């Protein structure tokens, strides 16, 4: 299995109840100067920014932020959606509005409304996503079958947890797959060819949200 398979985060597959070729998309504002970080219980590690496939939560201020998972249980937040792209107006790079494939950390636009940063987010509710799994226990297709219908949290990781990493690298954690109030429900086998190698380091599964910020889900799960 290629090493870069685990770098893509959550990928949209389809709606649960429709066959649309395109997911719903929302513009979610990001606070000026926001600098995402991952805290794997050992330190606060800055990441390079927000990337496509990153799980996003929505703060009480209305702004979006990187949604933590099992790497920081003291500050675990509920999922709002999955980042798809930078907003169509781009972001302020200090001289002009600039569009890139990801949102760099620390973008400051002050109080100038025309420079406000937005990201494109796929709402989690009603959608199916494909994601790599953090697990050393999957060595056969039968191991995957036993996971179907279980709940699990995502986990943010780094290339090296002793230093800053460029991406949050979200994956599904199977540390406690039966947890009722976990963030995600394991929905199906991944249709991606990578899952055919069940003994690979990062097999993939399809998931749907179990707990989110939306009223369709509550603190008891679905």
N, C-alpha and C positions, 0 to 999 in steps of 0.2 A: 504494500500500500504506500502511495506517495506521501512524504512527510507533510506537504502543504495542505493536505485534505483537512487537517484540524484547524486551519487558520480562518475559515470563512464564516464562523458564527452561525446564526440562524438564517436559513434560506426559505423564502416563501415557496410553498408547493401548490396549494389550491385553497379555495374556500371549503368549509365543511359541508355546506348545503347548496353549493352552486358550482357551475363549471366555467366560471369566468376566467378568461386568460390573463386578467390583470387584477391585482389586489387593490382594496381601498387604500387611499393615501391621505394622510393629514399633515398639515404644516404645524410643527411644534417649535415654539420659540426656545432659544437657549440663552441663559443669562450672560450678560457681558462679563468677559474674563473667566468664564467657566473652565476649570481644569480638571478633567476626569482622572480618577485614581482607583487603583485596586488595592484592597487591604487583605492579604491572605493571612490574617491573624498574627502577622509577624512585623508588619510595618506598612506605611502608606506609600505605595509605589505609583508614581505618576505614569500615565500612558500618553502616547503621542496625540491622542484626540479621540473623536467618535467616528466609528467606521461602519460601513454597511454590514448588517448582521448583528450589530450590538443590541442587547436588550435595553429598552428605555423605560424609565419610570417618569411620573409627572409629580413634581413637588407641589406643596401647598401654595407656592408663589405662581403656579401655572407654567413654570419652566420645565423643560425636559432635562433628564440627567441619566447617566449610566446606572442601570439597575443592578445592585449587588445581589449575590446569591449566597451559597453556602460558605463562601470564603470570608464572610463577615456576618455572622448570625446575630450580632448585637445591633446591627443596623439594616436588617433585611427589609427590603421594600417590595411592593407588589409591581408586577409587570404592567406597563401600559401598551407597549408595542415593540416592534423591531425596526431599527433604523434601516432605511432603504437608500437614502442619498442626502446630499446637501440641498437645501432649498434652492429654487430656481434663480433667486437673486444673488446667490453666493454669500460670501462673508467679507467683512472689511479687513484688509491686510495691512492697514496703516496708511495706504495711499489711494486705494480704489477697491471697489467690490470685485472679488475674485472668486471663480468657481473651481472647485477641485473635487477629487473622488472621495475625500474624507474631510471632516472638520477638525483642523488642528486645535490643540489645546491652548487655552488662554486667549482666545480671540476677544478683543475688547472693542466695543463700539460705543461705549458711553451711553448718552441719553439721546443720541441722534436716531430717530425712528427709521429713517431711510437706510440706516446701516445695520438694523437689527438682524441677528442671526436666526435662521430657521433650518430645521432638518425635516426631511420627509420620513414619516413613520407609518408603518403598517399596523393598524390596531390589532392587538393579539386575539381578541374575542372573535370567534367564528372562523378562524383561519387555521390552516395546518402548516407547520414549519418542519424543515429538515435540519437536524443538528448532530454534530459529532458527540460521542459519548466518552466520558472519562471512566474507564473501567479496565481492570485486569482480569475480570471474571468471565468475559465473553470469549469462548473458544469454539463454539458451535452454534448452529442455527437454533437448537433447542434452548440454549441459554437466552436467546433473544425472545423466543416465544413466551417464556415465563415472565418477561417484563411487561408484556402487552397489558394495558389497562391499569398499570401502576402509576403512581405519582412520583415526581422527582423535581428537585430544585436544579437550576443551572449553577454553574460555577465559573467565576472569572479567574483566569490564570495568566501567567506571563511566560515568556521564553525562559527567564531566569528569575525566580522569586526573590533573589538576593539583590536585584538591581532593577532599575526602571526598564520597562518593556514597551515596544512601540504600539501594541494592541492589547485589548482586554482578553481576547481569545476565549469567548464564552463557549462552554460545552455543557452537556447534561451530566450531572453528577449522580451516580448510582449508589452513593454512600448509604442513603436511607430511602429506597425506592417505594416503600409502602406508606410514607408519611402522608396523612390525609390532607394537610394544609400546604403541601408543596406547591411550587409555582406552576408546574407543567404536568399534563397527563400524557403518558406514552400511548400513542394512537395507533401506529402501524409500523410495519417494516419500511425502511427507506427504499425508494425506487432507484436511488443512485447506485451505480455499478460498484461503488466503493464498498458497499455493505456485503457484497458477495464474498469478500475476504473476511469471514467472521473472526478469524484469529488476529486481525490487524490491530494496531495500537489504538486506533480511533474509529471504531465502527459507527454507523449513523442510524438514527431512528427518526420517525416522524412523530411530532408532538403537537398537542393543542393546549391552550392555556387552561390551567386548573384554578388558579387564583390570580385575579387581576384587579385593576382599579375600576373596572366597569361593574355596573349593578347586576349583570348576569351571573357574576360569581361573588361569593361571600367568604367569610373567614372559616367556614366549615368545608370549603371545597365544593365540587359539583357532584 
